[in-house]
Amino acid sequence: MSVRRMAGPRGLTLVEFLIATAIVSFAMLGVASMFPAALRSVIAGGERTKATMLVQAMTDIIRSEPFDLIDARYNNLNTQTLSVSCPLDEVGAPPPYDDYIAKRWACDLHMTGARDSGQGLSGAYGRVSVACVDASGTMVACPSALRRVTVTVFWGESGSRSVSLVSHVARIR
């Protein structure tokens, strides 16, 4: 007696199905393992963007200040040494007051719940240095008509990550 095959599409055997399922499973595991690395990259990029925006904002504020006050107000500014309680009480003691800008920047850097709220940077602090320089960028004795302003934001474990911006401010005559 002979066995006749039907002339039509042939289905998968159980072994072929299991092999195909195993191949697809391994491919999906490879794709799924990329998601945590991609998430870490997105978070790191977001933190760097926030730090860059905070550095740029402080640099813009300093550049808008009267030239003669830049050194006195901002040289050696370190938000770690400021005594500040965030948010600032802007009703009881309305700005401007001498260290308002520095305290506002400190609050912007380390907003409460920075990681959860999407604002500020976790463990962040900032530093500003102002140096008198000549046109070639060489440090000279003050007074000179040019200042090099370096604004840096540190964040992460023990300030392990940072963004700096160096800008020059000239006296306008």
C-alpha positions in Angstrom: 0.0 0.0 0.0 1.4 3.4 -0.9 0.9 6.6 1.0 -0.3 9.5 -1.1 0.6 13.1 -0.3 -1.9 15.8 -0.8 -0.9 18.4 -3.3 -1.0 21.6 -1.3 0.9 23.7 1.2 2.9 21.7 3.7 2.8 22.8 7.4 5.7 23.0 9.9 6.7 20.1 12.0 7.0 20.5 15.7 10.8 20.4 15.5 10.9 23.1 12.9 8.5 25.3 14.9 10.7 24.9 18.1 13.9 25.8 16.2 12.2 28.9 14.6 10.9 29.9 18.0 14.4 29.6 19.6 16.0 31.7 16.9 13.4 34.4 17.3 13.7 34.3 21.1 17.5 34.8 20.9 17.0 37.7 18.5 14.5 39.4 20.8 16.7 39.0 23.8 19.5 40.8 21.9 17.2 43.6 21.1 15.8 43.8 24.6 19.3 44.0 26.1 19.9 47.3 24.3 17.1 49.1 26.1 18.9 49.6 29.4 22.0 51.0 27.7 19.9 53.3 25.5 18.0 54.5 28.6 21.3 55.3 30.4 22.5 57.2 27.3 19.3 59.3 27.2 19.5 60.1 30.9 23.2 61.1 30.6 22.4 63.3 27.6 19.5 64.9 29.4 21.8 65.7 32.4 24.5 67.1 30.1 21.9 69.3 28.4 20.6 70.6 31.7 24.1 71.4 32.9 24.9 73.2 29.6 21.7 75.3 30.0 22.6 76.2 33.6 26.1 77.1 32.6 24.9 79.2 29.7 22.3 81.0 31.9 24.8 82.0 34.5 27.3 83.1 31.8 24.6 85.3 30.2 23.7 86.8 33.6 27.4 87.6 34.3 27.9 89.1 30.8 24.9 91.4 31.5 26.4 92.8 34.7 28.2 96.1 34.8 31.9 95.4 34.0 33.3 96.9 37.2 31.1 94.6 39.4 31.9 91.3 37.6 35.1 90.5 39.6 33.6 91.5 43.0 30.3 89.7 42.6 31.4 86.5 40.8 35.1 85.7 41.2 35.5 82.5 43.2 31.8 81.9 43.5 31.1 78.4 44.7 27.6 77.3 45.4 28.8 74.6 47.8 29.8 77.4 50.2 26.6 79.3 50.0 24.1 79.1 52.8 20.8 78.9 50.9 17.4 77.4 51.6 15.5 76.6 48.5 13.1 77.8 47.3 14.1 81.4 48.0 11.8 83.6 50.0 11.2 86.2 47.4 8.2 87.6 49.2 9.6 88.3 52.7 13.0 89.5 51.3 12.3 90.5 47.7 15.3 90.7 45.3 17.5 92.2 44.4 20.0 91.7 47.1 23.8 91.2 46.7 23.9 87.4 46.6 20.4 86.8 45.1 21.8 85.7 41.7 24.2 83.3 43.3 21.5 81.8 45.5 19.0 81.6 42.7 21.7 79.7 40.6 22.4 77.4 43.5 18.6 76.6 43.8 18.4 76.0 40.0 21.3 73.6 40.2 20.0 71.3 42.9 16.3 71.6 42.8 14.6 69.2 45.2 13.8 65.9 43.6 15.9 66.7 40.6 16.0 63.2 39.2 12.2 62.7 39.7 11.0 66.1 38.7 13.2 66.5 35.6 14.5 69.8 36.9 18.0 70.6 38.3 20.7 68.1 38.6 21.2 65.5 41.3 24.1 66.6 43.6 25.0 69.5 41.4 27.0 72.6 42.4 28.6 75.4 40.4 31.8 77.4 40.4 32.7 80.7 38.7 36.2 82.2 38.3 37.0 85.6 36.9 40.5 86.5 35.7 41.9 89.7 34.3 43.5 89.0 30.9 45.0 90.8 28.0 43.9 90.4 24.3 46.0 87.3 23.9 44.3 85.6 26.9 47.3 85.9 29.2 46.5 86.7 32.8 47.6 90.2 33.8 47.2 92.4 36.8 43.9 94.2 37.2 42.7 96.6 36.2 42.5 95.6 32.6 39.7 96.0 30.1 39.1 92.3 29.6 37.9 89.5 31.9 37.9 85.8 31.3 34.9 84.2 33.0 34.8 80.5 33.5 31.5 79.0 34.7 31.5 75.3 35.6 28.7 73.0 36.7 29.6 69.7 38.5 27.2 66.8 39.1 27.1 63.1 39.7 28.9 61.2 42.4 31.4 63.6 44.0 31.1 66.0 41.1 32.5 63.3 38.7 30.8 65.0 35.7 31.1 68.6 34.6 30.4 71.2 31.9 32.4 74.4 31.6 32.0 77.5 29.5 34.7 80.1 29.1 33.7 83.6 28.0 35.4 86.9 27.7 33.8 90.1 28.8 35.2 93.5 27.6 34.8 96.9 29.0 32.7 99.0 26.6 34.0 102.5 26.4 
